[in-house]
Amino acid sequence: MKLTRLALALGVAGLFASTADVPSAQAKYDAFTVPSLVYRTGAYAPNGIPVANGFLDYFNMLNERDGGIEGIKVNVLECETAYNTKQAVECYENTKNEGQSGALAINPRSTGATYALIPKTTEDKIPLLTLGYGRTSAANGKVFPYIFNPPGTYWSQATVFIKYIAQQEGGMENLKGKKIALVYHNSAYGKEPIKTLETLAAKHGFELMLLPVDHPGQEQKATWLQVRRGKPDWLLMWGWGVMNQVAIKEAAAIRFPMDKFIGVWWSGSENDVAPSGPAAKGYLAGTMHAPGSNFGALEEIRKHLYAKGKGAGEESRIGEVLYNRGLLEAVLTAEAIRNAIKIHGTTDIRGEHVRDGFEAIKLDDAAFKRLDLEGFMPPIEITCENHEGNGKIAVQQWDPDTGKWTVVSDWIEPMRDLVNELVSEDSAAFAAENNITPRQCN
Amino acid sequence: MEFLHALLIQPFADMVMEPAFFIETLVKGLMAGVLYSLVALGFVLIFKASGVFNFAQGVMALFAALTLTGLMELLEPSGMPKALIVILAIAATIVVMILLALIIERLVLRPLVNQELIILFMATLGLSYVLEGAGDLLWGSDVKVLDIGLPTDVWDINGVFIEQLDVTAAIAAGSLVAVLAVFFTKTRIGRALRAVADDHQAALSVGISLQQIWVIVWSVAGIVALVAGIMWGSKSGVQFSLSLIALKALPVLILGGFTSIPGAIIGGLIIGVGEKIVEVFWYSVHGGAVENWFAFMLALVFLMFRPQGLFGDKIIERV
């Protein structure tokens, strides 16, 4: 009899235990959990810090000004990765179940970490936001339901650069016979645009010269001797960290015209050009958003955080390229959470609900105005099928005299047909390799 | 057949057909080699005096450069002339590096006297993390522009581009080696250092203070690290990846020998020239990005024939 009672008691206790971590329909979270995988230490810290600060400041501003999202504060859980894939995976595992909501979205901030996390976040149903980096073919939401890479992929960016070069050369037909060199970080990230550029080279008749640079890129003399020897008409760069600074300096040393040297948007921050001083004048880089701090949302951050001594970094660095990029990550994540609450009619949301929120992101000019970010970037619209969001890309130019980047091109539409074809091809191969049946999007 | 042509004939034909470019590649290789030697020199000094492979040498270069830029930033608002700021900041950084040597000797090396060398090596591994963290805490993680007025222009000599900064680095390295050579051979402390390097026990028995010698050696290695940090930091800005330049010194040490200062210089030059020539003239064979692994491969080939390196001491231990 005693044994029966004990078993009953244990059974009841077990029932309570098993349901304790499932939020009831009536419960309201104390906070939403949004992990932030940061690298404030290590070789890539100079770039990691402003991104992490922009992200943290935006959510803290929402907490201070609005009491969070729909009255629930956002708990940004920073975890240090030192830009190391293994540590990033560990951070993900340590934070994914934190808080009542669990992780609502993950920002890995590294292409290597993205590749490692794609299967994990898909299985755990947590959206992975890879803002302008990561696996390009994840743009196909049917095959990668939890991976988002707005507002543009590396492939889109490569086509935009070729379009920009064609504009400067007087038309696509004038690309024939030109030589374009790609100086790239010898890693999965750096190699991303090669396929697209090779396809474009075959189509438009320009010669493509590939020049890999090994990590970390502190010494690149041989690469720049190749540039001297090959005499390319235009230079593209897919670099990161110290590789960017050394490359810009080496380009100046061989007197390569800076206005014919275009870096990917991860090679176009203030950090990258500062060590070269006046020699970097005219250097070009891709961008997904406007530079500078002349936006209402940034004013709000100053007012609600920095004026009260609660800012994440130095106030003078608000509006730097990488700060604004971290801010954009936060804006999209916050918007996805808002959408998820709207779509599901409850604040008791989990990662899978936020996925739906991401797929409902439609930021037009009116939406950017509502967010105090008028003119920050062209409209984007993420859907179930299209996780890239059809953003446009511009080219910005560095002026060391003013210490500012200026957008010098229109917002250029990538060559969608070509990119979509490559995305379909690559994602289909991934689906076949991993036995994934693409989902239906209605 | 095409591959064999690209491997065995084309590169040499290119060298003959493009003599100016070949000379430029050679010069740039030599200049890069000098920079590798500067880092390797610090390793050699400490290894010579204590048999310890100082894993923290790269981080010491970073720490020195961070301290220099940090001090220059602090002095800038004073309104002093730039040259004076640079001189004061360099002098203060040298003092910091000497203090660091004192602290390392007192807290890391002294408690580990008579321990296995591998334990001392592990201690320097820990030291590298401590120094990196200390640099971060003291001076922050931002990329810092290091401008001490070194020339950054380029000489165009009949189409051969030579960077003035590289030439400056070569002069600095040459002067440093000359000063070290005089220091080691002509001064009393230098002779004591050599005695310690030859035989610790014998040196101790004639009254040479091992602790004092270690402080001196680590101080000199710290100053060499400062010079290396200035040269590398002037090129890329001072940032945490600067500590990775130590990786470039390893093949240089294998090649030149861990105990030879001329070996560090010659080894650096061979590695610098070798990797540039192979990267540039054999590009069609390998497709680029061989600079890192080629240096190690060259060092491995040397290891097979001269395990002690070009100028290293041949150690024979009898059973």
Interface residues (C-beta under 8 A of the other chain):
Chain A: R40 T41 G42 A43 Y44 A45 P46 I49 N186 L210 L211 P212 V213 D214 P216 Q218 E219 K221 A222 T223 L225 Q226 R228 R229 G241 V242 Q245 V246 K249 A253 I254 R255 N271 A274 P275 G277 A279
Chain B: E18 F21 E24 T25 K28 G29 M31 A32 L35 G133 D136 S141 D142 V143 V145 L146 D147 T152 V154 F161 E163 W232 K235 S236 G237 Q239 F240 S241 L242 S243 L244 I245 K248 E275 K276 E279 V280 Y283 G287 G288 A289 E291 N292
